[in-house]
Amino acid sequence: MTVVEQIKTLEELAQIDAELKVMAEELARENSALGTRKASLQKLEEKLKSDRAQLSAIEKLKNDNVIEVRTMMQQIEHSRDKMNRSRTERETNAVQRELEELRKLMRDREDEVGKLTTDAENVKRVIDTTETEAKAIASDLGDTEGAITTKLGSLEKAHAEKAKERARIAKQVQPMSLKRYDAVRVKRGSGLASTTDGTCKACNMSLPPQLYHRLRREALIEQCPSCNRLIYFVAPTAVTTDAKG
């Protein structure tokens, strides 16, 4: 295969690699978008699980306190009965202290019930908001996941076919040139460049004059000293102007 034919083959390879890069980026975007939605939904579901567990714990604690309040009310009634049956001032004072302590404990429990009721209402509002967000994402996923999955399948198939075409073209490139081309492509995104006026069209750096003149004189594939891409000369396109009489 002549150098001119090698250049043409490398151009085909570079074009295929550019198309593969676009496909890979689109696949990454679509997968990322779908993955982000699923991750968001999972995060909301985990939050709902945690918030519901918190609400359950608050409700249990509230119920325990309500039961304690009821028990204390019964104890207060019992103490009142004791006071009515008291025969001495000492007994009356003892029952009075008992009543005051029970009333204080009951007020504390009632305050705790009120606080827990507020906490429960706040958690319920958070749960309602989270459920709304989760339903919206789930609905969106239900509407779009099938289409996205189909699109991903088509993209993956097209990418695989293009990769096969690349493998076929790559076999036609000289092994050393292919090795250099791939090494630079991995680092810089592309492995081939051309020059028309002594400047590398990939990195926009000026080539050494001696190298540029060599590329102009004969069909050669060299490496740009600045970016290491394989580089070759392309004659400038002639510009014609119509004379107006």
C-alpha positions in Angstrom: 0.0 0.0 0.0 1.4 3.4 -1.0 1.8 6.3 1.4 -1.1 8.1 -0.4 -3.3 5.1 0.1 -2.2 4.9 3.8 -3.1 8.6 4.3 -6.6 7.9 2.7 -7.0 4.9 5.0 -6.0 6.9 8.1 -8.5 9.6 7.1 -11.2 7.0 7.0 -10.1 5.6 10.3 -10.1 9.2 11.9 -13.6 9.8 10.5 -14.9 6.5 12.0 -13.2 7.3 15.3 -14.9 10.8 15.4 -18.3 9.1 14.8 -17.6 6.5 17.5 -16.7 9.3 19.9 -20.0 11.1 19.3 -21.9 7.8 19.7 -20.1 7.0 22.9 -20.8 10.5 24.3 -24.5 10.2 23.4 -24.6 6.8 25.0 -23.0 8.1 28.2 -25.5 11.1 28.3 -28.5 8.9 27.9 -27.3 6.3 30.4 -26.4 9.1 32.8 -29.8 10.7 32.5 -31.6 7.5 33.1 -29.3 6.5 35.9 -29.8 9.9 37.5 -33.5 9.6 37.5 -33.4 6.1 38.9 -30.9 7.1 41.6 -33.1 10.1 42.5 -36.2 7.8 42.8 -34.2 5.3 44.9 -33.0 8.1 47.2 -36.5 9.4 47.7 -37.8 5.9 48.4 -35.1 5.4 51.0 -36.0 8.8 52.6 -39.6 7.8 52.7 -38.7 4.6 54.4 -36.7 6.5 57.0 -39.3 9.2 57.5 -42.1 6.6 57.9 -40.0 4.8 60.5 -39.4 8.1 62.3 -43.2 8.8 62.2 -44.0 5.4 63.6 -41.5 5.9 66.4 -43.0 9.3 67.2 -46.6 8.0 67.2 -45.6 5.1 69.5 -43.9 7.5 71.9 -47.0 9.8 71.8 -49.3 6.9 72.5 -47.2 5.7 75.4 -47.4 9.2 76.9 -51.2 9.4 76.3 -51.5 6.1 78.2 -49.3 7.5 81.0 -51.6 10.6 81.2 -54.7 8.5 81.5 -53.0 6.4 84.2 -52.0 9.6 86.1 -55.6 10.9 85.8 -56.8 7.7 87.5 -54.1 8.1 90.1 -55.2 11.6 90.8 -58.8 10.5 91.2 -57.6 7.8 93.6 -55.6 10.4 95.5 -58.6 12.7 95.8 -60.5 9.8 97.2 -57.7 9.3 99.7 -57.8 13.0 100.7 -61.6 12.8 101.3 -60.9 9.9 103.6 -58.0 11.6 105.4 -58.5 11.8 109.1 -55.4 13.8 110.1 -53.6 16.9 108.8 -50.5 14.8 108.2 -52.4 12.4 106.0 -54.0 15.4 104.2 -50.6 17.1 103.6 -49.1 13.8 102.3 -52.0 13.3 99.8 -51.7 17.0 98.8 -48.0 16.5 98.0 -48.8 13.3 96.1 -51.5 15.2 94.1 -49.1 18.1 93.2 -46.4 15.7 92.1 -48.9 13.7 89.9 -50.3 17.0 88.4 -46.8 18.1 87.6 -45.9 14.8 86.0 -49.2 14.8 84.0 -48.5 18.4 82.8 -45.1 17.3 81.6 -46.6 14.3 79.8 -49.3 16.5 78.2 -46.6 18.9 77.1 -44.6 16.0 75.6 -47.8 14.8 73.8 -48.2 18.3 72.3 -44.6 18.4 71.2 -44.8 14.9 69.7 -48.0 15.8 67.9 -46.3 18.8 66.3 -43.3 16.6 65.4 -45.6 14.0 63.8 -47.4 16.7 61.8 -44.0 18.1 60.5 -42.8 14.6 59.5 -46.2 13.9 57.8 -45.7 17.1 55.7 -42.2 16.0 54.7 -43.5 12.6 53.7 -46.3 14.1 51.6 -43.8 16.3 49.8 -41.4 13.4 49.2 -44.2 11.1 48.0 -45.2 13.8 45.5 -41.7 14.1 44.2 -41.3 10.3 44.0 -44.6 9.9 42.1 -43.5 12.6 39.6 -40.2 10.9 38.9 -41.8 7.5 38.8 -44.4 8.8 36.3 -41.7 10.4 34.2 -39.7 7.2 34.2 -42.8 5.2 33.2 -43.3 7.6 30.3 -39.7 7.8 29.1 -37.8 4.7 30.2 -39.1 2.5 27.4 -38.2 5.1 24.8 -34.8 5.7 26.3 -34.1 2.0 26.5 -35.0 1.6 22.9 -32.8 4.5 21.9 -29.9 3.1 23.9 -30.4 -0.3 22.2 -30.2 1.4 18.8 -27.2 3.4 19.7 -25.4 0.4 21.1 -26.1 -1.6 17.9 -24.9 1.3 15.7 -21.8 1.7 17.9 -21.0 -2.0 17.6 -21.4 -2.0 13.8 -19.2 1.1 13.5 -16.6 -0.6 15.8 -16.6 -3.6 13.4 -16.0 -1.2 10.5 -13.2 0.5 12.4 -11.5 -2.9 13.0 -11.7 -3.7 9.3 -10.1 -0.3 8.4 -7.5 -0.5 11.1 -6.2 -3.8 9.7 -5.2 -1.9 6.5 -3.0 0.6 8.4 0.7 -0.2 8.9 1.1 -1.6 12.5 3.6 1.1 13.6 1.5 4.0 12.2 -1.6 2.5 13.9 0.2 2.1 17.2 1.3 5.8 17.1 -2.1 6.9 15.9 -4.0 5.1 18.7 -1.5 6.2 21.4 -2.1 9.9 20.6 -5.9 9.4 20.0 -6.3 8.0 23.5 -4.6 11.0 25.0 -5.9 13.8 22.8 -9.2 12.5 21.4 -7.8 12.3 17.8 -4.6 10.9 16.3 -4.5 12.5 12.8 -3.8 16.0 11.6 -3.0 17.7 8.4 -1.1 20.8 7.3 -1.5 23.2 4.4 0.5 26.2 5.4 3.0 24.9 7.9 0.7 24.9 10.8 -0.8 21.7 12.4 -4.5 22.0 12.0 -5.1 20.0 15.1 -3.0 21.9 17.7 -2.4 25.1 15.6 1.3 25.1 16.3 3.9 25.9 13.6 5.8 23.0 12.2 9.6 23.2 11.9 10.4 24.6 8.4 12.4 21.5 7.4 9.6 19.1 8.4 7.1 21.2 6.5 9.2 21.3 3.3 9.7 17.6 3.5 5.9 17.0 3.8 5.3 19.4 0.8 8.0 17.7 -1.4 6.7 14.1 -1.1 3.9 12.0 0.3 4.9 11.4 3.9 3.3 10.6 7.2 5.2 12.2 10.1 4.4 13.3 13.6 3.7 16.8 14.8 6.4 17.7 17.2 3.9 19.6 19.4 1.0 17.3 19.7 2.5 14.0 18.3 -0.4 13.4 15.9 0.3 11.7 12.7 0.5 14.6 10.2 0.6 14.9 6.4 0.4 17.6 3.8 -2.8 18.7 2.0 -2.5 21.0 -0.9 -4.4 24.2 -0.4 -7.7 24.4 -2.3 -7.5 26.8 -5.2 -9.7 29.9 -4.9 -11.2 31.2 -8.1 -12.8 34.6 -8.6 -15.1 35.6 -11.4 -14.0 38.7 -13.2 -16.7 41.3 -13.6 -16.6 43.3 -16.8 
